[in-house]
Amino acid sequence: MSTSEGPKSLKENTVIIVLGASGDLAKKKTFPALFGLYRQNFLPNDVHILGYARTKMDEAEFHKRQTQYIKNESDDQDLNAKIEQFKSLSTYVAGDYDGDNGYQELNRKIEEIESKYKSQERNRLFYMALPPSVFQKVAIGLKKNCYTDKGTIRVIVEKPFGKDLQSSRELLGGLKQNFTEEETFRIDHYLGKEMVKVLKAIPPVSKEDVLLGQYVSANGKPGYLDDDTVPPNSNCPTFAAVVLWIHNERWEGVPFILKAGKALNEAKVEVRVQYKDVTQGVFRDIARNELVMRIQPSEAIYLKFNAKTPGLYSRAMPTEMDLTYKRRFADTKIPEAYEALILDALHGDKSNFVRDDELDVAWKIFTPILHWIEGKSGQPPRPKPYPYGSRGPKELDEFIGKFGYKRGKSDYSWPVTNVSNL
């Protein structure tokens, strides 16, 4: 429901239903995020949280699972009190994802909560912390048994949205049959208003622009194929470096190198913009300037550039202009991504969620290369081996180097550099 002034913000008369409430996603992300919002008074007044899953358990077991990942390392008594209050407004219903019986029982519980409202308004926020295989079943069950036209309905859907273009369209089609685009909020990643236009300018990924890897045993750690659940000759990649090209006036000729993998030397998420070499100047053979936006861990934005070494030395060294959030805003709690996204859904703000047209265009870019990897379009590629705990395959530097990227020298360390070590 929206008004002439924009989407309605849910401030009262709201039940939040978490489907898949016994799963890891709900325990590790959804419930801690809801508690974070509750603790800061961002949830609607007199909100009630209702968990639904196939697992049969009593209230005490549900509350134990619901709060086991809420951190209270210093045993803060005020925080403990808040956790107990959070439990008191949370209940659980067990039921199947097939058929109507479970959803009818869920609806009876929702209506029992809503019967205490002072007005006729009925707002329901459904959070699907579920695998994609049951999205359509759950959407049908909710629409048939738990839908109301007496207020606002919103449905948050977790990724992944399929495994290729066809499966994504089937999943989206099933959701569209039951909930409108206005009612649907898809959590994936942050996208801007111009994203579809940019995505349409990206051609499908070519084989020449892909490097795949698979980790092997090293440093006392087992390799991917050492896992008993993995087929002995599996070609499944655990590392990928992919290059995208955007054919528009602004980004023509600029390579966008995406890297992701498991069992690497460090866990981080960052965007690194590397500038071209200086063509002339006092100093020669210096590192390239870079703008780095670090998302995890320790959110930061820093501009890495070259400066003259302090003192009488006539040499340059890399340094940075640094905005590390936790250091700059020491007394401020930085919300988890899930907290911000759930709050956006309560406010009806879809700017940070994935639209169906964005999803469709994005899958067109990656589906051909995914089918190649899966062997659906010929012989599948054999991933390059890399040691557990390394940066990836040894071919990585050569691969990214052919697109003009230069890896920085190993003597640079962000955020502190000791001149004496240079």
C-alpha positions as a Markdown table, in Angstrom:
| # | Residue | x | y | z |
|---|---|---|---|---|
| 1 | Met | 0.0 | 0.0 | 0.0 |
| 2 | Ser | 1.3 | 3.5 | -0.9 |
| 3 | Thr | -0.1 | 7.0 | -0.7 |
| 4 | Ser | 0.1 | 10.0 | -2.9 |
| 5 | Glu | 3.1 | 11.0 | -0.7 |
| 6 | Gly | 4.9 | 7.7 | -1.4 |
| 7 | Pro | 5.1 | 4.2 | 0.3 |
| 8 | Lys | 3.5 | 3.9 | 3.7 |
| 9 | Ser | 5.8 | 3.5 | 6.7 |
| 10 | Leu | 4.7 | 0.8 | 9.1 |
| 11 | Lys | 4.7 | 2.4 | 12.5 |
| 12 | Glu | 2.1 | 0.3 | 14.4 |
| 13 | Asn | -0.4 | -2.6 | 14.0 |
| 14 | Thr | 2.3 | -4.8 | 12.5 |
| 15 | Val | 3.3 | -8.5 | 12.7 |
| 16 | Ile | 6.6 | -9.6 | 11.3 |
| 17 | Ile | 6.5 | -13.2 | 10.2 |
| 18 | Val | 9.9 | -15.0 | 9.7 |
| 19 | Leu | 9.5 | -18.1 | 7.5 |
| 20 | Gly | 12.4 | -20.5 | 7.9 |
| 21 | Ala | 12.7 | -19.4 | 11.5 |
| 22 | Ser | 14.7 | -22.5 | 12.6 |
| 23 | Gly | 17.4 | -22.1 | 9.8 |
| 24 | Asp | 20.9 | -20.7 | 10.0 |
| 25 | Leu | 20.0 | -17.6 | 8.1 |
| 26 | Ala | 17.2 | -16.6 | 10.5 |
| 27 | Lys | 19.4 | -17.4 | 13.6 |
| 28 | Lys | 22.5 | -15.7 | 12.4 |
| 29 | Lys | 21.2 | -12.7 | 10.4 |
| 30 | Thr | 17.4 | -12.1 | 10.6 |
| 31 | Phe | 16.7 | -12.3 | 14.3 |
| 32 | Pro | 19.9 | -10.5 | 15.4 |
| 33 | Ala | 19.0 | -7.7 | 12.9 |
| 34 | Leu | 15.4 | -7.5 | 14.2 |
| 35 | Phe | 16.8 | -7.3 | 17.8 |
| 36 | Gly | 19.1 | -4.5 | 16.8 |
| 37 | Leu | 16.2 | -2.6 | 15.4 |
| 38 | Tyr | 14.1 | -3.3 | 18.5 |
| 39 | Arg | 16.9 | -2.3 | 20.8 |
| 40 | Gln | 17.1 | 1.1 | 19.1 |
| 41 | Asn | 13.3 | 1.5 | 19.0 |
| 42 | Phe | 13.1 | 1.3 | 15.2 |
| 43 | Leu | 10.5 | -1.4 | 15.0 |
| 44 | Pro | 6.8 | -0.5 | 14.9 |
| 45 | Asn | 5.0 | 0.2 | 18.2 |
| 46 | Asp | 3.8 | -3.0 | 19.9 |
| 47 | Val | 5.3 | -5.1 | 17.1 |
| 48 | His | 5.0 | -8.9 | 17.3 |
| 49 | Ile | 7.5 | -11.3 | 15.8 |
| 50 | Leu | 6.2 | -14.7 | 14.7 |
| 51 | Gly | 8.5 | -17.5 | 13.6 |
| 52 | Tyr | 7.3 | -20.3 | 11.2 |
| 53 | Ala | 9.2 | -23.4 | 10.1 |
| 54 | Arg | 8.8 | -27.2 | 9.8 |
| 55 | Thr | 10.8 | -27.9 | 12.9 |
| 56 | Lys | 8.7 | -28.8 | 15.9 |
| 57 | Met | 9.8 | -27.0 | 19.1 |
| 58 | Asp | 8.3 | -25.3 | 22.1 |
| 59 | Glu | 8.6 | -21.6 | 22.9 |
| 60 | Ala | 11.6 | -22.0 | 25.1 |
| 61 | Glu | 13.6 | -23.8 | 22.4 |
| 62 | Phe | 12.6 | -21.2 | 19.8 |
| 63 | His | 13.7 | -18.3 | 22.0 |
| 64 | Lys | 17.0 | -20.1 | 22.7 |
| 65 | Arg | 17.6 | -20.4 | 18.9 |
| 66 | Gln | 16.3 | -16.9 | 18.2 |
| 67 | Thr | 18.7 | -15.2 | 20.5 |
| 68 | Gln | 21.8 | -17.5 | 20.5 |
| 69 | Tyr | 23.7 | -15.2 | 18.0 |
| 70 | Ile | 22.8 | -11.9 | 19.8 |
| 71 | Lys | 26.2 | -10.8 | 21.2 |
| 72 | Asn | 26.5 | -9.8 | 24.9 |
| 73 | Glu | 30.1 | -10.6 | 25.6 |
| 74 | Ser | 30.3 | -8.3 | 28.7 |
| 75 | Asp | 27.1 | -9.7 | 30.2 |
| 76 | Asp | 25.5 | -6.3 | 30.2 |
| 77 | Gln | 22.4 | -6.5 | 32.4 |
| 78 | Asp | 20.5 | -3.8 | 30.5 |
| 79 | Leu | 21.1 | -5.7 | 27.3 |
| 80 | Asn | 20.0 | -9.0 | 29.0 |
| 81 | Ala | 16.7 | -7.2 | 29.9 |
| 82 | Lys | 16.2 | -6.1 | 26.4 |
| 83 | Ile | 16.8 | -9.7 | 25.1 |
| 84 | Glu | 14.1 | -10.9 | 27.5 |
| 85 | Gln | 11.7 | -8.2 | 26.3 |
| 86 | Phe | 12.5 | -9.3 | 22.7 |
| 87 | Lys | 11.6 | -12.9 | 23.6 |
| 88 | Ser | 8.3 | -11.8 | 25.1 |
| 89 | Leu | 7.1 | -10.3 | 21.9 |
| 90 | Ser | 8.2 | -13.4 | 19.8 |
| 91 | Thr | 6.2 | -16.6 | 19.3 |
| 92 | Tyr | 6.5 | -19.6 | 17.1 |
| 93 | Val | 4.3 | -21.8 | 14.9 |
| 94 | Ala | 5.4 | -25.1 | 13.4 |
| 95 | Gly | 4.0 | -26.1 | 10.0 |
| 96 | Asp | 4.8 | -27.5 | 6.6 |
| 97 | Tyr | 5.5 | -25.4 | 3.5 |
| 98 | Asp | 3.2 | -27.6 | 1.4 |
| 99 | Gly | -0.6 | -27.6 | 1.7 |
| 100 | Asp | -2.8 | -25.3 | 3.7 |
| 101 | Asn | -3.0 | -26.6 | 7.2 |
| 102 | Gly | 0.2 | -25.0 | 8.5 |
| 103 | Tyr | -0.6 | -21.6 | 7.0 |
| 104 | Gln | -4.1 | -21.7 | 8.4 |
| 105 | Glu | -2.7 | -22.3 | 11.8 |
| 106 | Leu | -0.2 | -19.4 | 11.2 |
| 107 | Asn | -3.0 | -17.1 | 10.1 |
| 108 | Arg | -5.0 | -18.0 | 13.3 |
| 109 | Lys | -2.1 | -17.0 | 15.4 |
| 110 | Ile | -1.6 | -13.7 | 13.4 |
| 111 | Glu | -5.3 | -12.9 | 13.8 |
| 112 | Glu | -5.1 | -13.7 | 17.6 |
| 113 | Ile | -2.4 | -11.0 | 17.8 |
| 114 | Glu | -4.3 | -8.6 | 15.6 |
| 115 | Ser | -7.5 | -8.9 | 17.6 |
| 116 | Lys | -5.9 | -6.8 | 20.4 |
| 117 | Tyr | -5.3 | -3.8 | 18.0 |
| 118 | Lys | -7.3 | -0.7 | 18.7 |
| 119 | Ser | -8.0 | -0.1 | 15.0 |
| 120 | Gln | -8.9 | -2.2 | 12.0 |
| 121 | Glu | -5.5 | -1.7 | 10.4 |
| 122 | Arg | -3.6 | -5.0 | 9.8 |
| 123 | Asn | 0.0 | -4.8 | 8.5 |
| 124 | Arg | 2.0 | -8.0 | 7.8 |
| 125 | Leu | 5.6 | -8.2 | 6.9 |
| 126 | Phe | 6.7 | -11.7 | 5.7 |
| 127 | Tyr | 10.4 | -12.4 | 5.7 |
| 128 | Met | 11.3 | -15.5 | 3.6 |
| 129 | Ala | 14.6 | -16.8 | 5.2 |
| 130 | Leu | 14.2 | -19.8 | 2.9 |
| 131 | Pro | 15.9 | -21.7 | 0.1 |
| 132 | Pro | 14.6 | -20.8 | -3.4 |
| 133 | Ser | 13.2 | -24.3 | -3.9 |
| 134 | Val | 10.3 | -23.5 | -1.6 |
| 135 | Phe | 9.7 | -19.9 | -2.5 |
| 136 | Gln | 6.8 | -20.6 | -4.8 |
| 137 | Lys | 5.1 | -23.1 | -2.4 |
| 138 | Val | 5.4 | -20.6 | 0.4 |
| 139 | Ala | 4.1 | -17.7 | -1.7 |
| 140 | Ile | 1.1 | -19.7 | -2.7 |
| 141 | Gly | 0.4 | -20.7 | 0.9 |
| 142 | Leu | 0.7 | -17.2 | 2.2 |
| 143 | Lys | -1.4 | -15.6 | -0.5 |
| 144 | Lys | -4.2 | -18.2 | -0.1 |
| 145 | Asn | -4.3 | -18.3 | 3.7 |
| 146 | Cys | -2.5 | -15.3 | 5.3 |
| 147 | Tyr | -3.2 | -12.4 | 3.0 |
| 148 | Thr | -5.3 | -9.4 | 4.2 |
| 149 | Asp | -6.6 | -6.4 | 2.4 |
| 150 | Lys | -7.1 | -4.5 | 5.7 |
| 151 | Gly | -3.6 | -3.1 | 5.7 |
| 152 | Thr | -0.1 | -3.3 | 4.1 |
| 153 | Ile | 1.5 | -6.6 | 2.9 |
| 154 | Arg | 5.2 | -6.7 | 2.3 |
| 155 | Val | 7.3 | -9.8 | 1.5 |
| 156 | Ile | 11.1 | -9.8 | 1.8 |
| 157 | Val | 12.7 | -12.5 | -0.3 |
| 158 | Glu | 16.3 | -13.7 | 0.3 |
| 159 | Lys | 18.8 | -14.5 | -2.5 |
| 160 | Pro | 19.7 | -16.5 | -4.5 |
| 161 | Phe | 17.0 | -15.8 | -7.1 |
| 162 | Gly | 17.6 | -18.9 | -9.2 |
| 163 | Lys | 20.8 | -20.3 | -10.7 |
| 164 | Asp | 20.5 | -18.9 | -14.3 |
| 165 | Leu | 18.2 | -16.8 | -16.4 |
| 166 | Gln | 15.5 | -19.4 | -16.9 |
| 167 | Ser | 15.3 | -20.5 | -13.3 |
| 168 | Ser | 15.2 | -16.9 | -12.2 |
| 169 | Arg | 12.3 | -16.1 | -14.5 |
| 170 | Glu | 10.4 | -19.1 | -13.2 |
| 171 | Leu | 11.0 | -18.1 | -9.6 |
| 172 | Leu | 10.0 | -14.5 | -10.3 |
| 173 | Gly | 6.9 | -15.6 | -12.2 |
| 174 | Gly | 5.8 | -17.7 | -9.3 |
| 175 | Leu | 6.2 | -14.8 | -6.9 |
| 176 | Lys | 4.4 | -12.3 | -9.3 |
| 177 | Gln | 1.4 | -14.6 | -9.4 |
| 178 | Asn | 0.9 | -14.0 | -5.7 |
| 179 | Phe | 2.4 | -10.7 | -4.8 |
| 180 | Thr | 2.8 | -7.4 | -6.7 |
| 181 | Glu | 6.1 | -5.8 | -7.4 |
| 182 | Glu | 5.2 | -3.1 | -4.9 |
| 183 | Glu | 4.8 | -5.7 | -2.2 |
| 184 | Thr | 8.0 | -7.6 | -3.0 |
| 185 | Phe | 11.4 | -6.7 | -1.6 |
| 186 | Arg | 14.4 | -8.8 | -2.8 |
| 187 | Ile | 17.5 | -8.7 | -0.7 |
| 188 | Asp | 20.7 | -9.1 | -2.7 |
| 189 | His | 23.1 | -6.1 | -3.0 |
| 190 | Tyr | 23.0 | -2.3 | -3.3 |
| 191 | Leu | 21.8 | -1.1 | -6.7 |
| 192 | Gly | 21.4 | 2.4 | -7.9 |
| 193 | Lys | 18.6 | 3.9 | -9.9 |
| 194 | Glu | 20.6 | 3.8 | -13.2 |
| 195 | Met | 21.6 | 0.1 | -12.7 |
| 196 | Val | 19.3 | -1.3 | -15.5 |
| 197 | Lys | 20.7 | 1.1 | -18.0 |
| 198 | Val | 24.3 | 0.2 | -17.0 |
| 199 | Leu | 23.5 | -3.6 | -16.9 |
| 200 | Lys | 22.1 | -3.4 | -20.5 |
| 201 | Ala | 25.5 | -2.0 | -21.6 |
| 202 | Ile | 27.4 | -5.0 | -20.3 |
| 203 | Pro | 27.7 | -7.9 | -22.8 |
| 204 | Pro | 27.6 | -11.6 | -21.6 |
| 205 | Val | 30.9 | -12.7 | -20.0 |
| 206 | Ser | 33.3 | -14.3 | -22.5 |
| 207 | Lys | 35.5 | -17.4 | -21.7 |
| 208 | Glu | 38.6 | -15.4 | -22.3 |
| 209 | Asp | 37.7 | -13.0 | -19.4 |
| 210 | Val | 37.4 | -15.8 | -16.8 |
| 211 | Leu | 39.9 | -17.5 | -14.5 |
| 212 | Leu | 38.6 | -20.3 | -12.4 |
| 213 | Gly | 40.3 | -22.1 | -9.5 |
| 214 | Gln | 39.8 | -24.9 | -7.0 |
| 215 | Tyr | 41.7 | -25.0 | -3.6 |
| 216 | Val | 44.0 | -27.9 | -2.7 |
| 217 | Ser | 45.4 | -29.0 | 0.6 |
| 218 | Ala | 48.1 | -26.9 | 2.2 |
| 219 | Asn | 49.3 | -25.7 | 5.6 |
| 220 | Gly | 47.5 | -28.6 | 7.2 |
| 221 | Lys | 44.2 | -27.7 | 5.7 |
| 222 | Pro | 42.2 | -30.1 | 3.5 |
| 223 | Gly | 41.6 | -29.4 | -0.2 |
| 224 | Tyr | 38.1 | -29.2 | -1.8 |
| 225 | Leu | 38.3 | -32.7 | -3.2 |
| 226 | Asp | 39.2 | -34.1 | 0.2 |
| 227 | Asp | 35.7 | -33.5 | 1.4 |
| 228 | Asp | 33.8 | -36.8 | 1.4 |
| 229 | Thr | 30.6 | -35.1 | 0.2 |
| 230 | Val | 32.4 | -33.9 | -3.0 |
| 231 | Pro | 32.7 | -36.1 | -6.1 |
| 232 | Pro | 36.4 | -37.2 | -6.5 |
| 233 | Asn | 36.7 | -35.6 | -10.0 |
| 234 | Ser | 34.6 | -32.5 | -9.4 |
| 235 | Asn | 35.3 | -29.5 | -11.6 |
| 236 | Cys | 33.3 | -27.2 | -9.3 |
| 237 | Pro | 35.3 | -23.9 | -9.0 |
| 238 | Thr | 35.9 | -22.4 | -5.6 |
| 239 | Phe | 37.5 | -19.3 | -7.0 |
| 240 | Ala | 36.7 | -17.0 | -9.9 |
| 241 | Ala | 38.1 | -13.9 | -11.4 |
| 242 | Val | 35.8 | -12.4 | -14.0 |
| 243 | Val | 36.2 | -9.2 | -16.1 |
| 244 | Leu | 33.1 | -7.2 | -17.2 |
| 245 | Trp | 33.1 | -4.4 | -19.8 |
| 246 | Ile | 30.6 | -1.6 | -19.9 |
| 247 | His | 30.0 | -0.3 | -23.4 |
| 248 | Asn | 28.9 | 3.3 | -22.8 |
| 249 | Glu | 30.5 | 6.7 | -23.1 |
| 250 | Arg | 31.6 | 6.9 | -19.5 |
| 251 | Trp | 33.1 | 3.4 | -19.0 |
| 252 | Glu | 34.2 | 2.2 | -22.5 |
| 253 | Gly | 37.5 | 0.4 | -22.3 |
| 254 | Val | 37.7 | 0.2 | -18.5 |
| 255 | Pro | 37.9 | -3.3 | -17.1 |
| 256 | Phe | 35.8 | -4.2 | -14.1 |
| 257 | Ile | 37.6 | -7.2 | -12.4 |
| 258 | Leu | 35.5 | -9.2 | -10.0 |
| 259 | Lys | 37.2 | -11.7 | -7.7 |
| 260 | Ala | 35.7 | -14.1 | -5.2 |
| 261 | Gly | 36.7 | -17.4 | -3.6 |
| 262 | Lys | 36.8 | -19.7 | -0.7 |
| 263 | Ala | 39.8 | -20.8 | 1.5 |
| 264 | Leu | 41.8 | -17.6 | 0.6 |
| 265 | Asn | 44.4 | -15.8 | 2.7 |
| 266 | Glu | 41.9 | -13.2 | 4.0 |
| 267 | Ala | 38.2 | -12.6 | 4.1 |
| 268 | Lys | 37.3 | -9.1 | 2.9 |
| 269 | Val | 34.8 | -7.2 | 0.7 |
| 270 | Glu | 36.1 | -4.1 | -1.0 |
| 271 | Val | 36.0 | -2.0 | -4.2 |
| 272 | Arg | 39.4 | -0.9 | -5.4 |
| 273 | Val | 39.6 | 1.8 | -8.1 |
| 274 | Gln | 43.2 | 1.9 | -9.5 |
| 275 | Tyr | 44.3 | 4.9 | -11.5 |
| 276 | Lys | 46.8 | 4.9 | -14.4 |
| 277 | Asp | 50.5 | 5.4 | -14.0 |
| 278 | Val | 51.9 | 9.0 | -13.7 |
| 279 | Thr | 53.4 | 9.8 | -17.2 |
| 280 | Gln | 55.9 | 12.3 | -15.9 |
| 281 | Gly | 57.2 | 14.0 | -12.7 |
| 282 | Val | 60.0 | 14.0 | -10.1 |
| 283 | Phe | 59.5 | 10.4 | -9.0 |
| 284 | Arg | 59.8 | 7.3 | -11.2 |
| 285 | Asp | 58.6 | 3.8 | -10.7 |
| 286 | Ile | 56.1 | 4.7 | -8.0 |
| 287 | Ala | 52.9 | 2.8 | -7.0 |
| 288 | Arg | 49.6 | 3.7 | -8.6 |
| 289 | Asn | 47.1 | 5.8 | -6.8 |
| 290 | Glu | 44.0 | 3.9 | -5.6 |
| 291 | Leu | 40.6 | 4.7 | -4.1 |
| 292 | Val | 39.5 | 1.9 | -1.8 |
| 293 | Met | 36.1 | 1.4 | -0.4 |
| 294 | Arg | 36.2 | -1.4 | 2.2 |
| 295 | Ile | 32.9 | -2.9 | 3.2 |
| 296 | Gln | 34.1 | -5.8 | 5.4 |
| 297 | Pro | 35.8 | -6.0 | 7.8 |
| 298 | Ser | 36.1 | -2.6 | 9.4 |
| 299 | Glu | 34.2 | -0.3 | 7.0 |
| 300 | Ala | 36.5 | 2.3 | 5.5 |
| 301 | Ile | 37.1 | 4.6 | 2.6 |
| 302 | Tyr | 40.7 | 5.5 | 1.9 |
| 303 | Leu | 42.6 | 7.2 | -0.9 |
| 304 | Lys | 46.0 | 5.6 | -1.4 |
| 305 | Phe | 48.5 | 8.0 | -3.0 |
| 306 | Asn | 52.2 | 8.8 | -3.1 |
| 307 | Ala | 53.9 | 11.3 | -0.9 |
| 308 | Lys | 57.5 | 12.4 | -0.4 |
| 309 | Thr | 59.1 | 10.6 | 2.5 |
| 310 | Pro | 59.4 | 12.8 | 5.6 |
| 311 | Gly | 62.9 | 14.3 | 6.2 |
| 312 | Leu | 65.7 | 14.9 | 3.8 |
| 313 | Tyr | 65.2 | 11.8 | 1.7 |
| 314 | Ser | 64.2 | 12.4 | -1.9 |
| 315 | Arg | 61.9 | 9.4 | -2.4 |
| 316 | Ala | 58.2 | 8.7 | -2.5 |
| 317 | Met | 56.2 | 6.3 | -0.4 |
| 318 | Pro | 52.6 | 5.3 | -0.5 |
| 319 | Thr | 50.3 | 6.7 | 2.1 |
| 320 | Glu | 46.6 | 7.4 | 2.4 |
| 321 | Met | 43.8 | 9.8 | 3.4 |
| 322 | Asp | 41.8 | 7.5 | 5.6 |
| 323 | Leu | 38.2 | 7.4 | 6.8 |
| 324 | Thr | 37.8 | 4.3 | 9.0 |
| 325 | Tyr | 34.3 | 4.4 | 10.4 |
| 326 | Lys | 34.9 | 2.7 | 13.7 |
| 327 | Arg | 37.9 | 5.0 | 14.5 |
| 328 | Arg | 36.3 | 8.2 | 13.3 |
| 329 | Phe | 32.9 | 7.6 | 14.8 |
| 330 | Ala | 34.0 | 5.8 | 18.0 |
| 331 | Asp | 30.7 | 6.2 | 19.9 |
| 332 | Thr | 28.4 | 5.3 | 17.1 |
| 333 | Lys | 27.0 | 1.8 | 16.4 |
| 334 | Ile | 27.3 | 1.0 | 12.7 |
| 335 | Pro | 24.1 | -1.0 | 11.8 |
| 336 | Glu | 24.4 | -4.4 | 10.2 |
| 337 | Ala | 23.3 | -4.5 | 6.5 |
| 338 | Tyr | 20.3 | -6.6 | 7.4 |
| 339 | Glu | 19.1 | -4.1 | 10.0 |
| 340 | Ala | 19.1 | -1.3 | 7.4 |
| 341 | Leu | 17.4 | -3.4 | 4.8 |
| 342 | Ile | 14.6 | -4.6 | 7.2 |
| 343 | Leu | 14.1 | -1.0 | 8.3 |
| 344 | Asp | 13.9 | 0.0 | 4.6 |
| 345 | Ala | 11.2 | -2.6 | 4.0 |
| 346 | Leu | 9.2 | -1.3 | 7.0 |
| 347 | His | 9.4 | 2.2 | 5.5 |
| 348 | Gly | 8.5 | 0.9 | 2.0 |
| 349 | Asp | 11.8 | 2.2 | 0.6 |
| 350 | Lys | 12.8 | -0.1 | -2.3 |
| 351 | Ser | 15.9 | 1.8 | -3.4 |
| 352 | Asn | 18.3 | -0.8 | -1.9 |
| 353 | Phe | 16.4 | -3.9 | -3.1 |
| 354 | Val | 16.6 | -5.7 | -6.4 |
| 355 | Arg | 13.8 | -5.0 | -9.0 |
| 356 | Asp | 12.7 | -7.8 | -11.3 |
| 357 | Asp | 14.0 | -6.1 | -14.4 |
| 358 | Glu | 17.4 | -5.6 | -12.8 |
| 359 | Leu | 17.6 | -9.3 | -11.9 |
| 360 | Asp | 16.6 | -10.4 | -15.4 |
| 361 | Val | 19.2 | -8.2 | -17.1 |
| 362 | Ala | 21.9 | -9.3 | -14.6 |
| 363 | Trp | 21.2 | -13.0 | -15.3 |
| 364 | Lys | 21.6 | -12.4 | -19.1 |
| 365 | Ile | 25.2 | -11.4 | -18.4 |
| 366 | Phe | 26.2 | -14.5 | -16.4 |
| 367 | Thr | 24.0 | -17.3 | -17.7 |
| 368 | Pro | 26.1 | -18.3 | -20.8 |
| 369 | Ile | 29.3 | -18.5 | -18.7 |
| 370 | Leu | 27.6 | -20.5 | -16.0 |
| 371 | His | 26.3 | -23.0 | -18.5 |
| 372 | Trp | 29.8 | -23.3 | -19.9 |
| 373 | Ile | 31.1 | -24.0 | -16.3 |
| 374 | Glu | 28.4 | -26.6 | -15.8 |
| 375 | Gly | 29.2 | -28.4 | -19.1 |
| 376 | Lys | 25.9 | -27.5 | -20.7 |
| 377 | Ser | 27.6 | -25.9 | -23.7 |
| 378 | Gly | 30.5 | -28.3 | -24.4 |
| 379 | Gln | 33.4 | -29.6 | -22.3 |
| 380 | Pro | 33.5 | -27.8 | -18.9 |
| 381 | Pro | 36.7 | -25.9 | -18.0 |
| 382 | Arg | 39.1 | -27.4 | -15.5 |
| 383 | Pro | 39.8 | -25.0 | -12.6 |
| 384 | Lys | 43.4 | -24.1 | -11.8 |
| 385 | Pro | 44.6 | -25.5 | -8.4 |
| 386 | Tyr | 45.6 | -23.1 | -5.6 |
| 387 | Pro | 46.9 | -23.7 | -2.1 |
| 388 | Tyr | 44.5 | -23.4 | 0.9 |
| 389 | Gly | 45.2 | -19.9 | 2.4 |
| 390 | Ser | 46.7 | -18.3 | -0.7 |
| 391 | Arg | 45.5 | -15.4 | -2.8 |
| 392 | Gly | 44.2 | -17.8 | -5.5 |
| 393 | Pro | 45.7 | -19.5 | -8.5 |
| 394 | Lys | 49.3 | -18.6 | -9.5 |
| 395 | Glu | 47.9 | -17.5 | -12.9 |
| 396 | Leu | 46.0 | -14.7 | -11.2 |
| 397 | Asp | 48.6 | -11.9 | -11.5 |
| 398 | Glu | 49.2 | -12.6 | -15.2 |
| 399 | Phe | 45.4 | -12.7 | -15.7 |
| 400 | Ile | 44.6 | -9.4 | -14.2 |
| 401 | Gly | 47.9 | -7.9 | -15.5 |
| 402 | Lys | 46.7 | -8.4 | -19.1 |
| 403 | Phe | 43.9 | -6.0 | -18.4 |
| 404 | Gly | 46.2 | -3.3 | -17.1 |
| 405 | Tyr | 46.0 | -3.9 | -13.4 |
| 406 | Lys | 49.2 | -3.7 | -11.4 |
| 407 | Arg | 49.4 | -5.3 | -8.0 |
| 408 | Gly | 51.0 | -3.1 | -5.3 |
| 409 | Lys | 54.3 | -3.7 | -3.6 |
| 410 | Ser | 54.2 | -6.0 | -0.6 |
| 411 | Asp | 56.0 | -3.4 | 1.7 |
| 412 | Tyr | 52.8 | -1.3 | 1.8 |
| 413 | Ser | 50.5 | -1.9 | 4.8 |
| 414 | Trp | 47.2 | -0.2 | 5.4 |
| 415 | Pro | 46.5 | 1.6 | 7.7 |
| 416 | Val | 50.0 | 2.0 | 9.2 |
| 417 | Thr | 53.4 | 2.2 | 7.5 |
| 418 | Asn | 56.7 | 2.4 | 9.4 |
| 419 | Val | 59.2 | 4.5 | 7.5 |
| 420 | Ser | 62.0 | 2.6 | 9.1 |
| 421 | Asn | 60.9 | -0.5 | 7.4 |
| 422 | Leu | 61.1 | 1.0 | 3.9 |
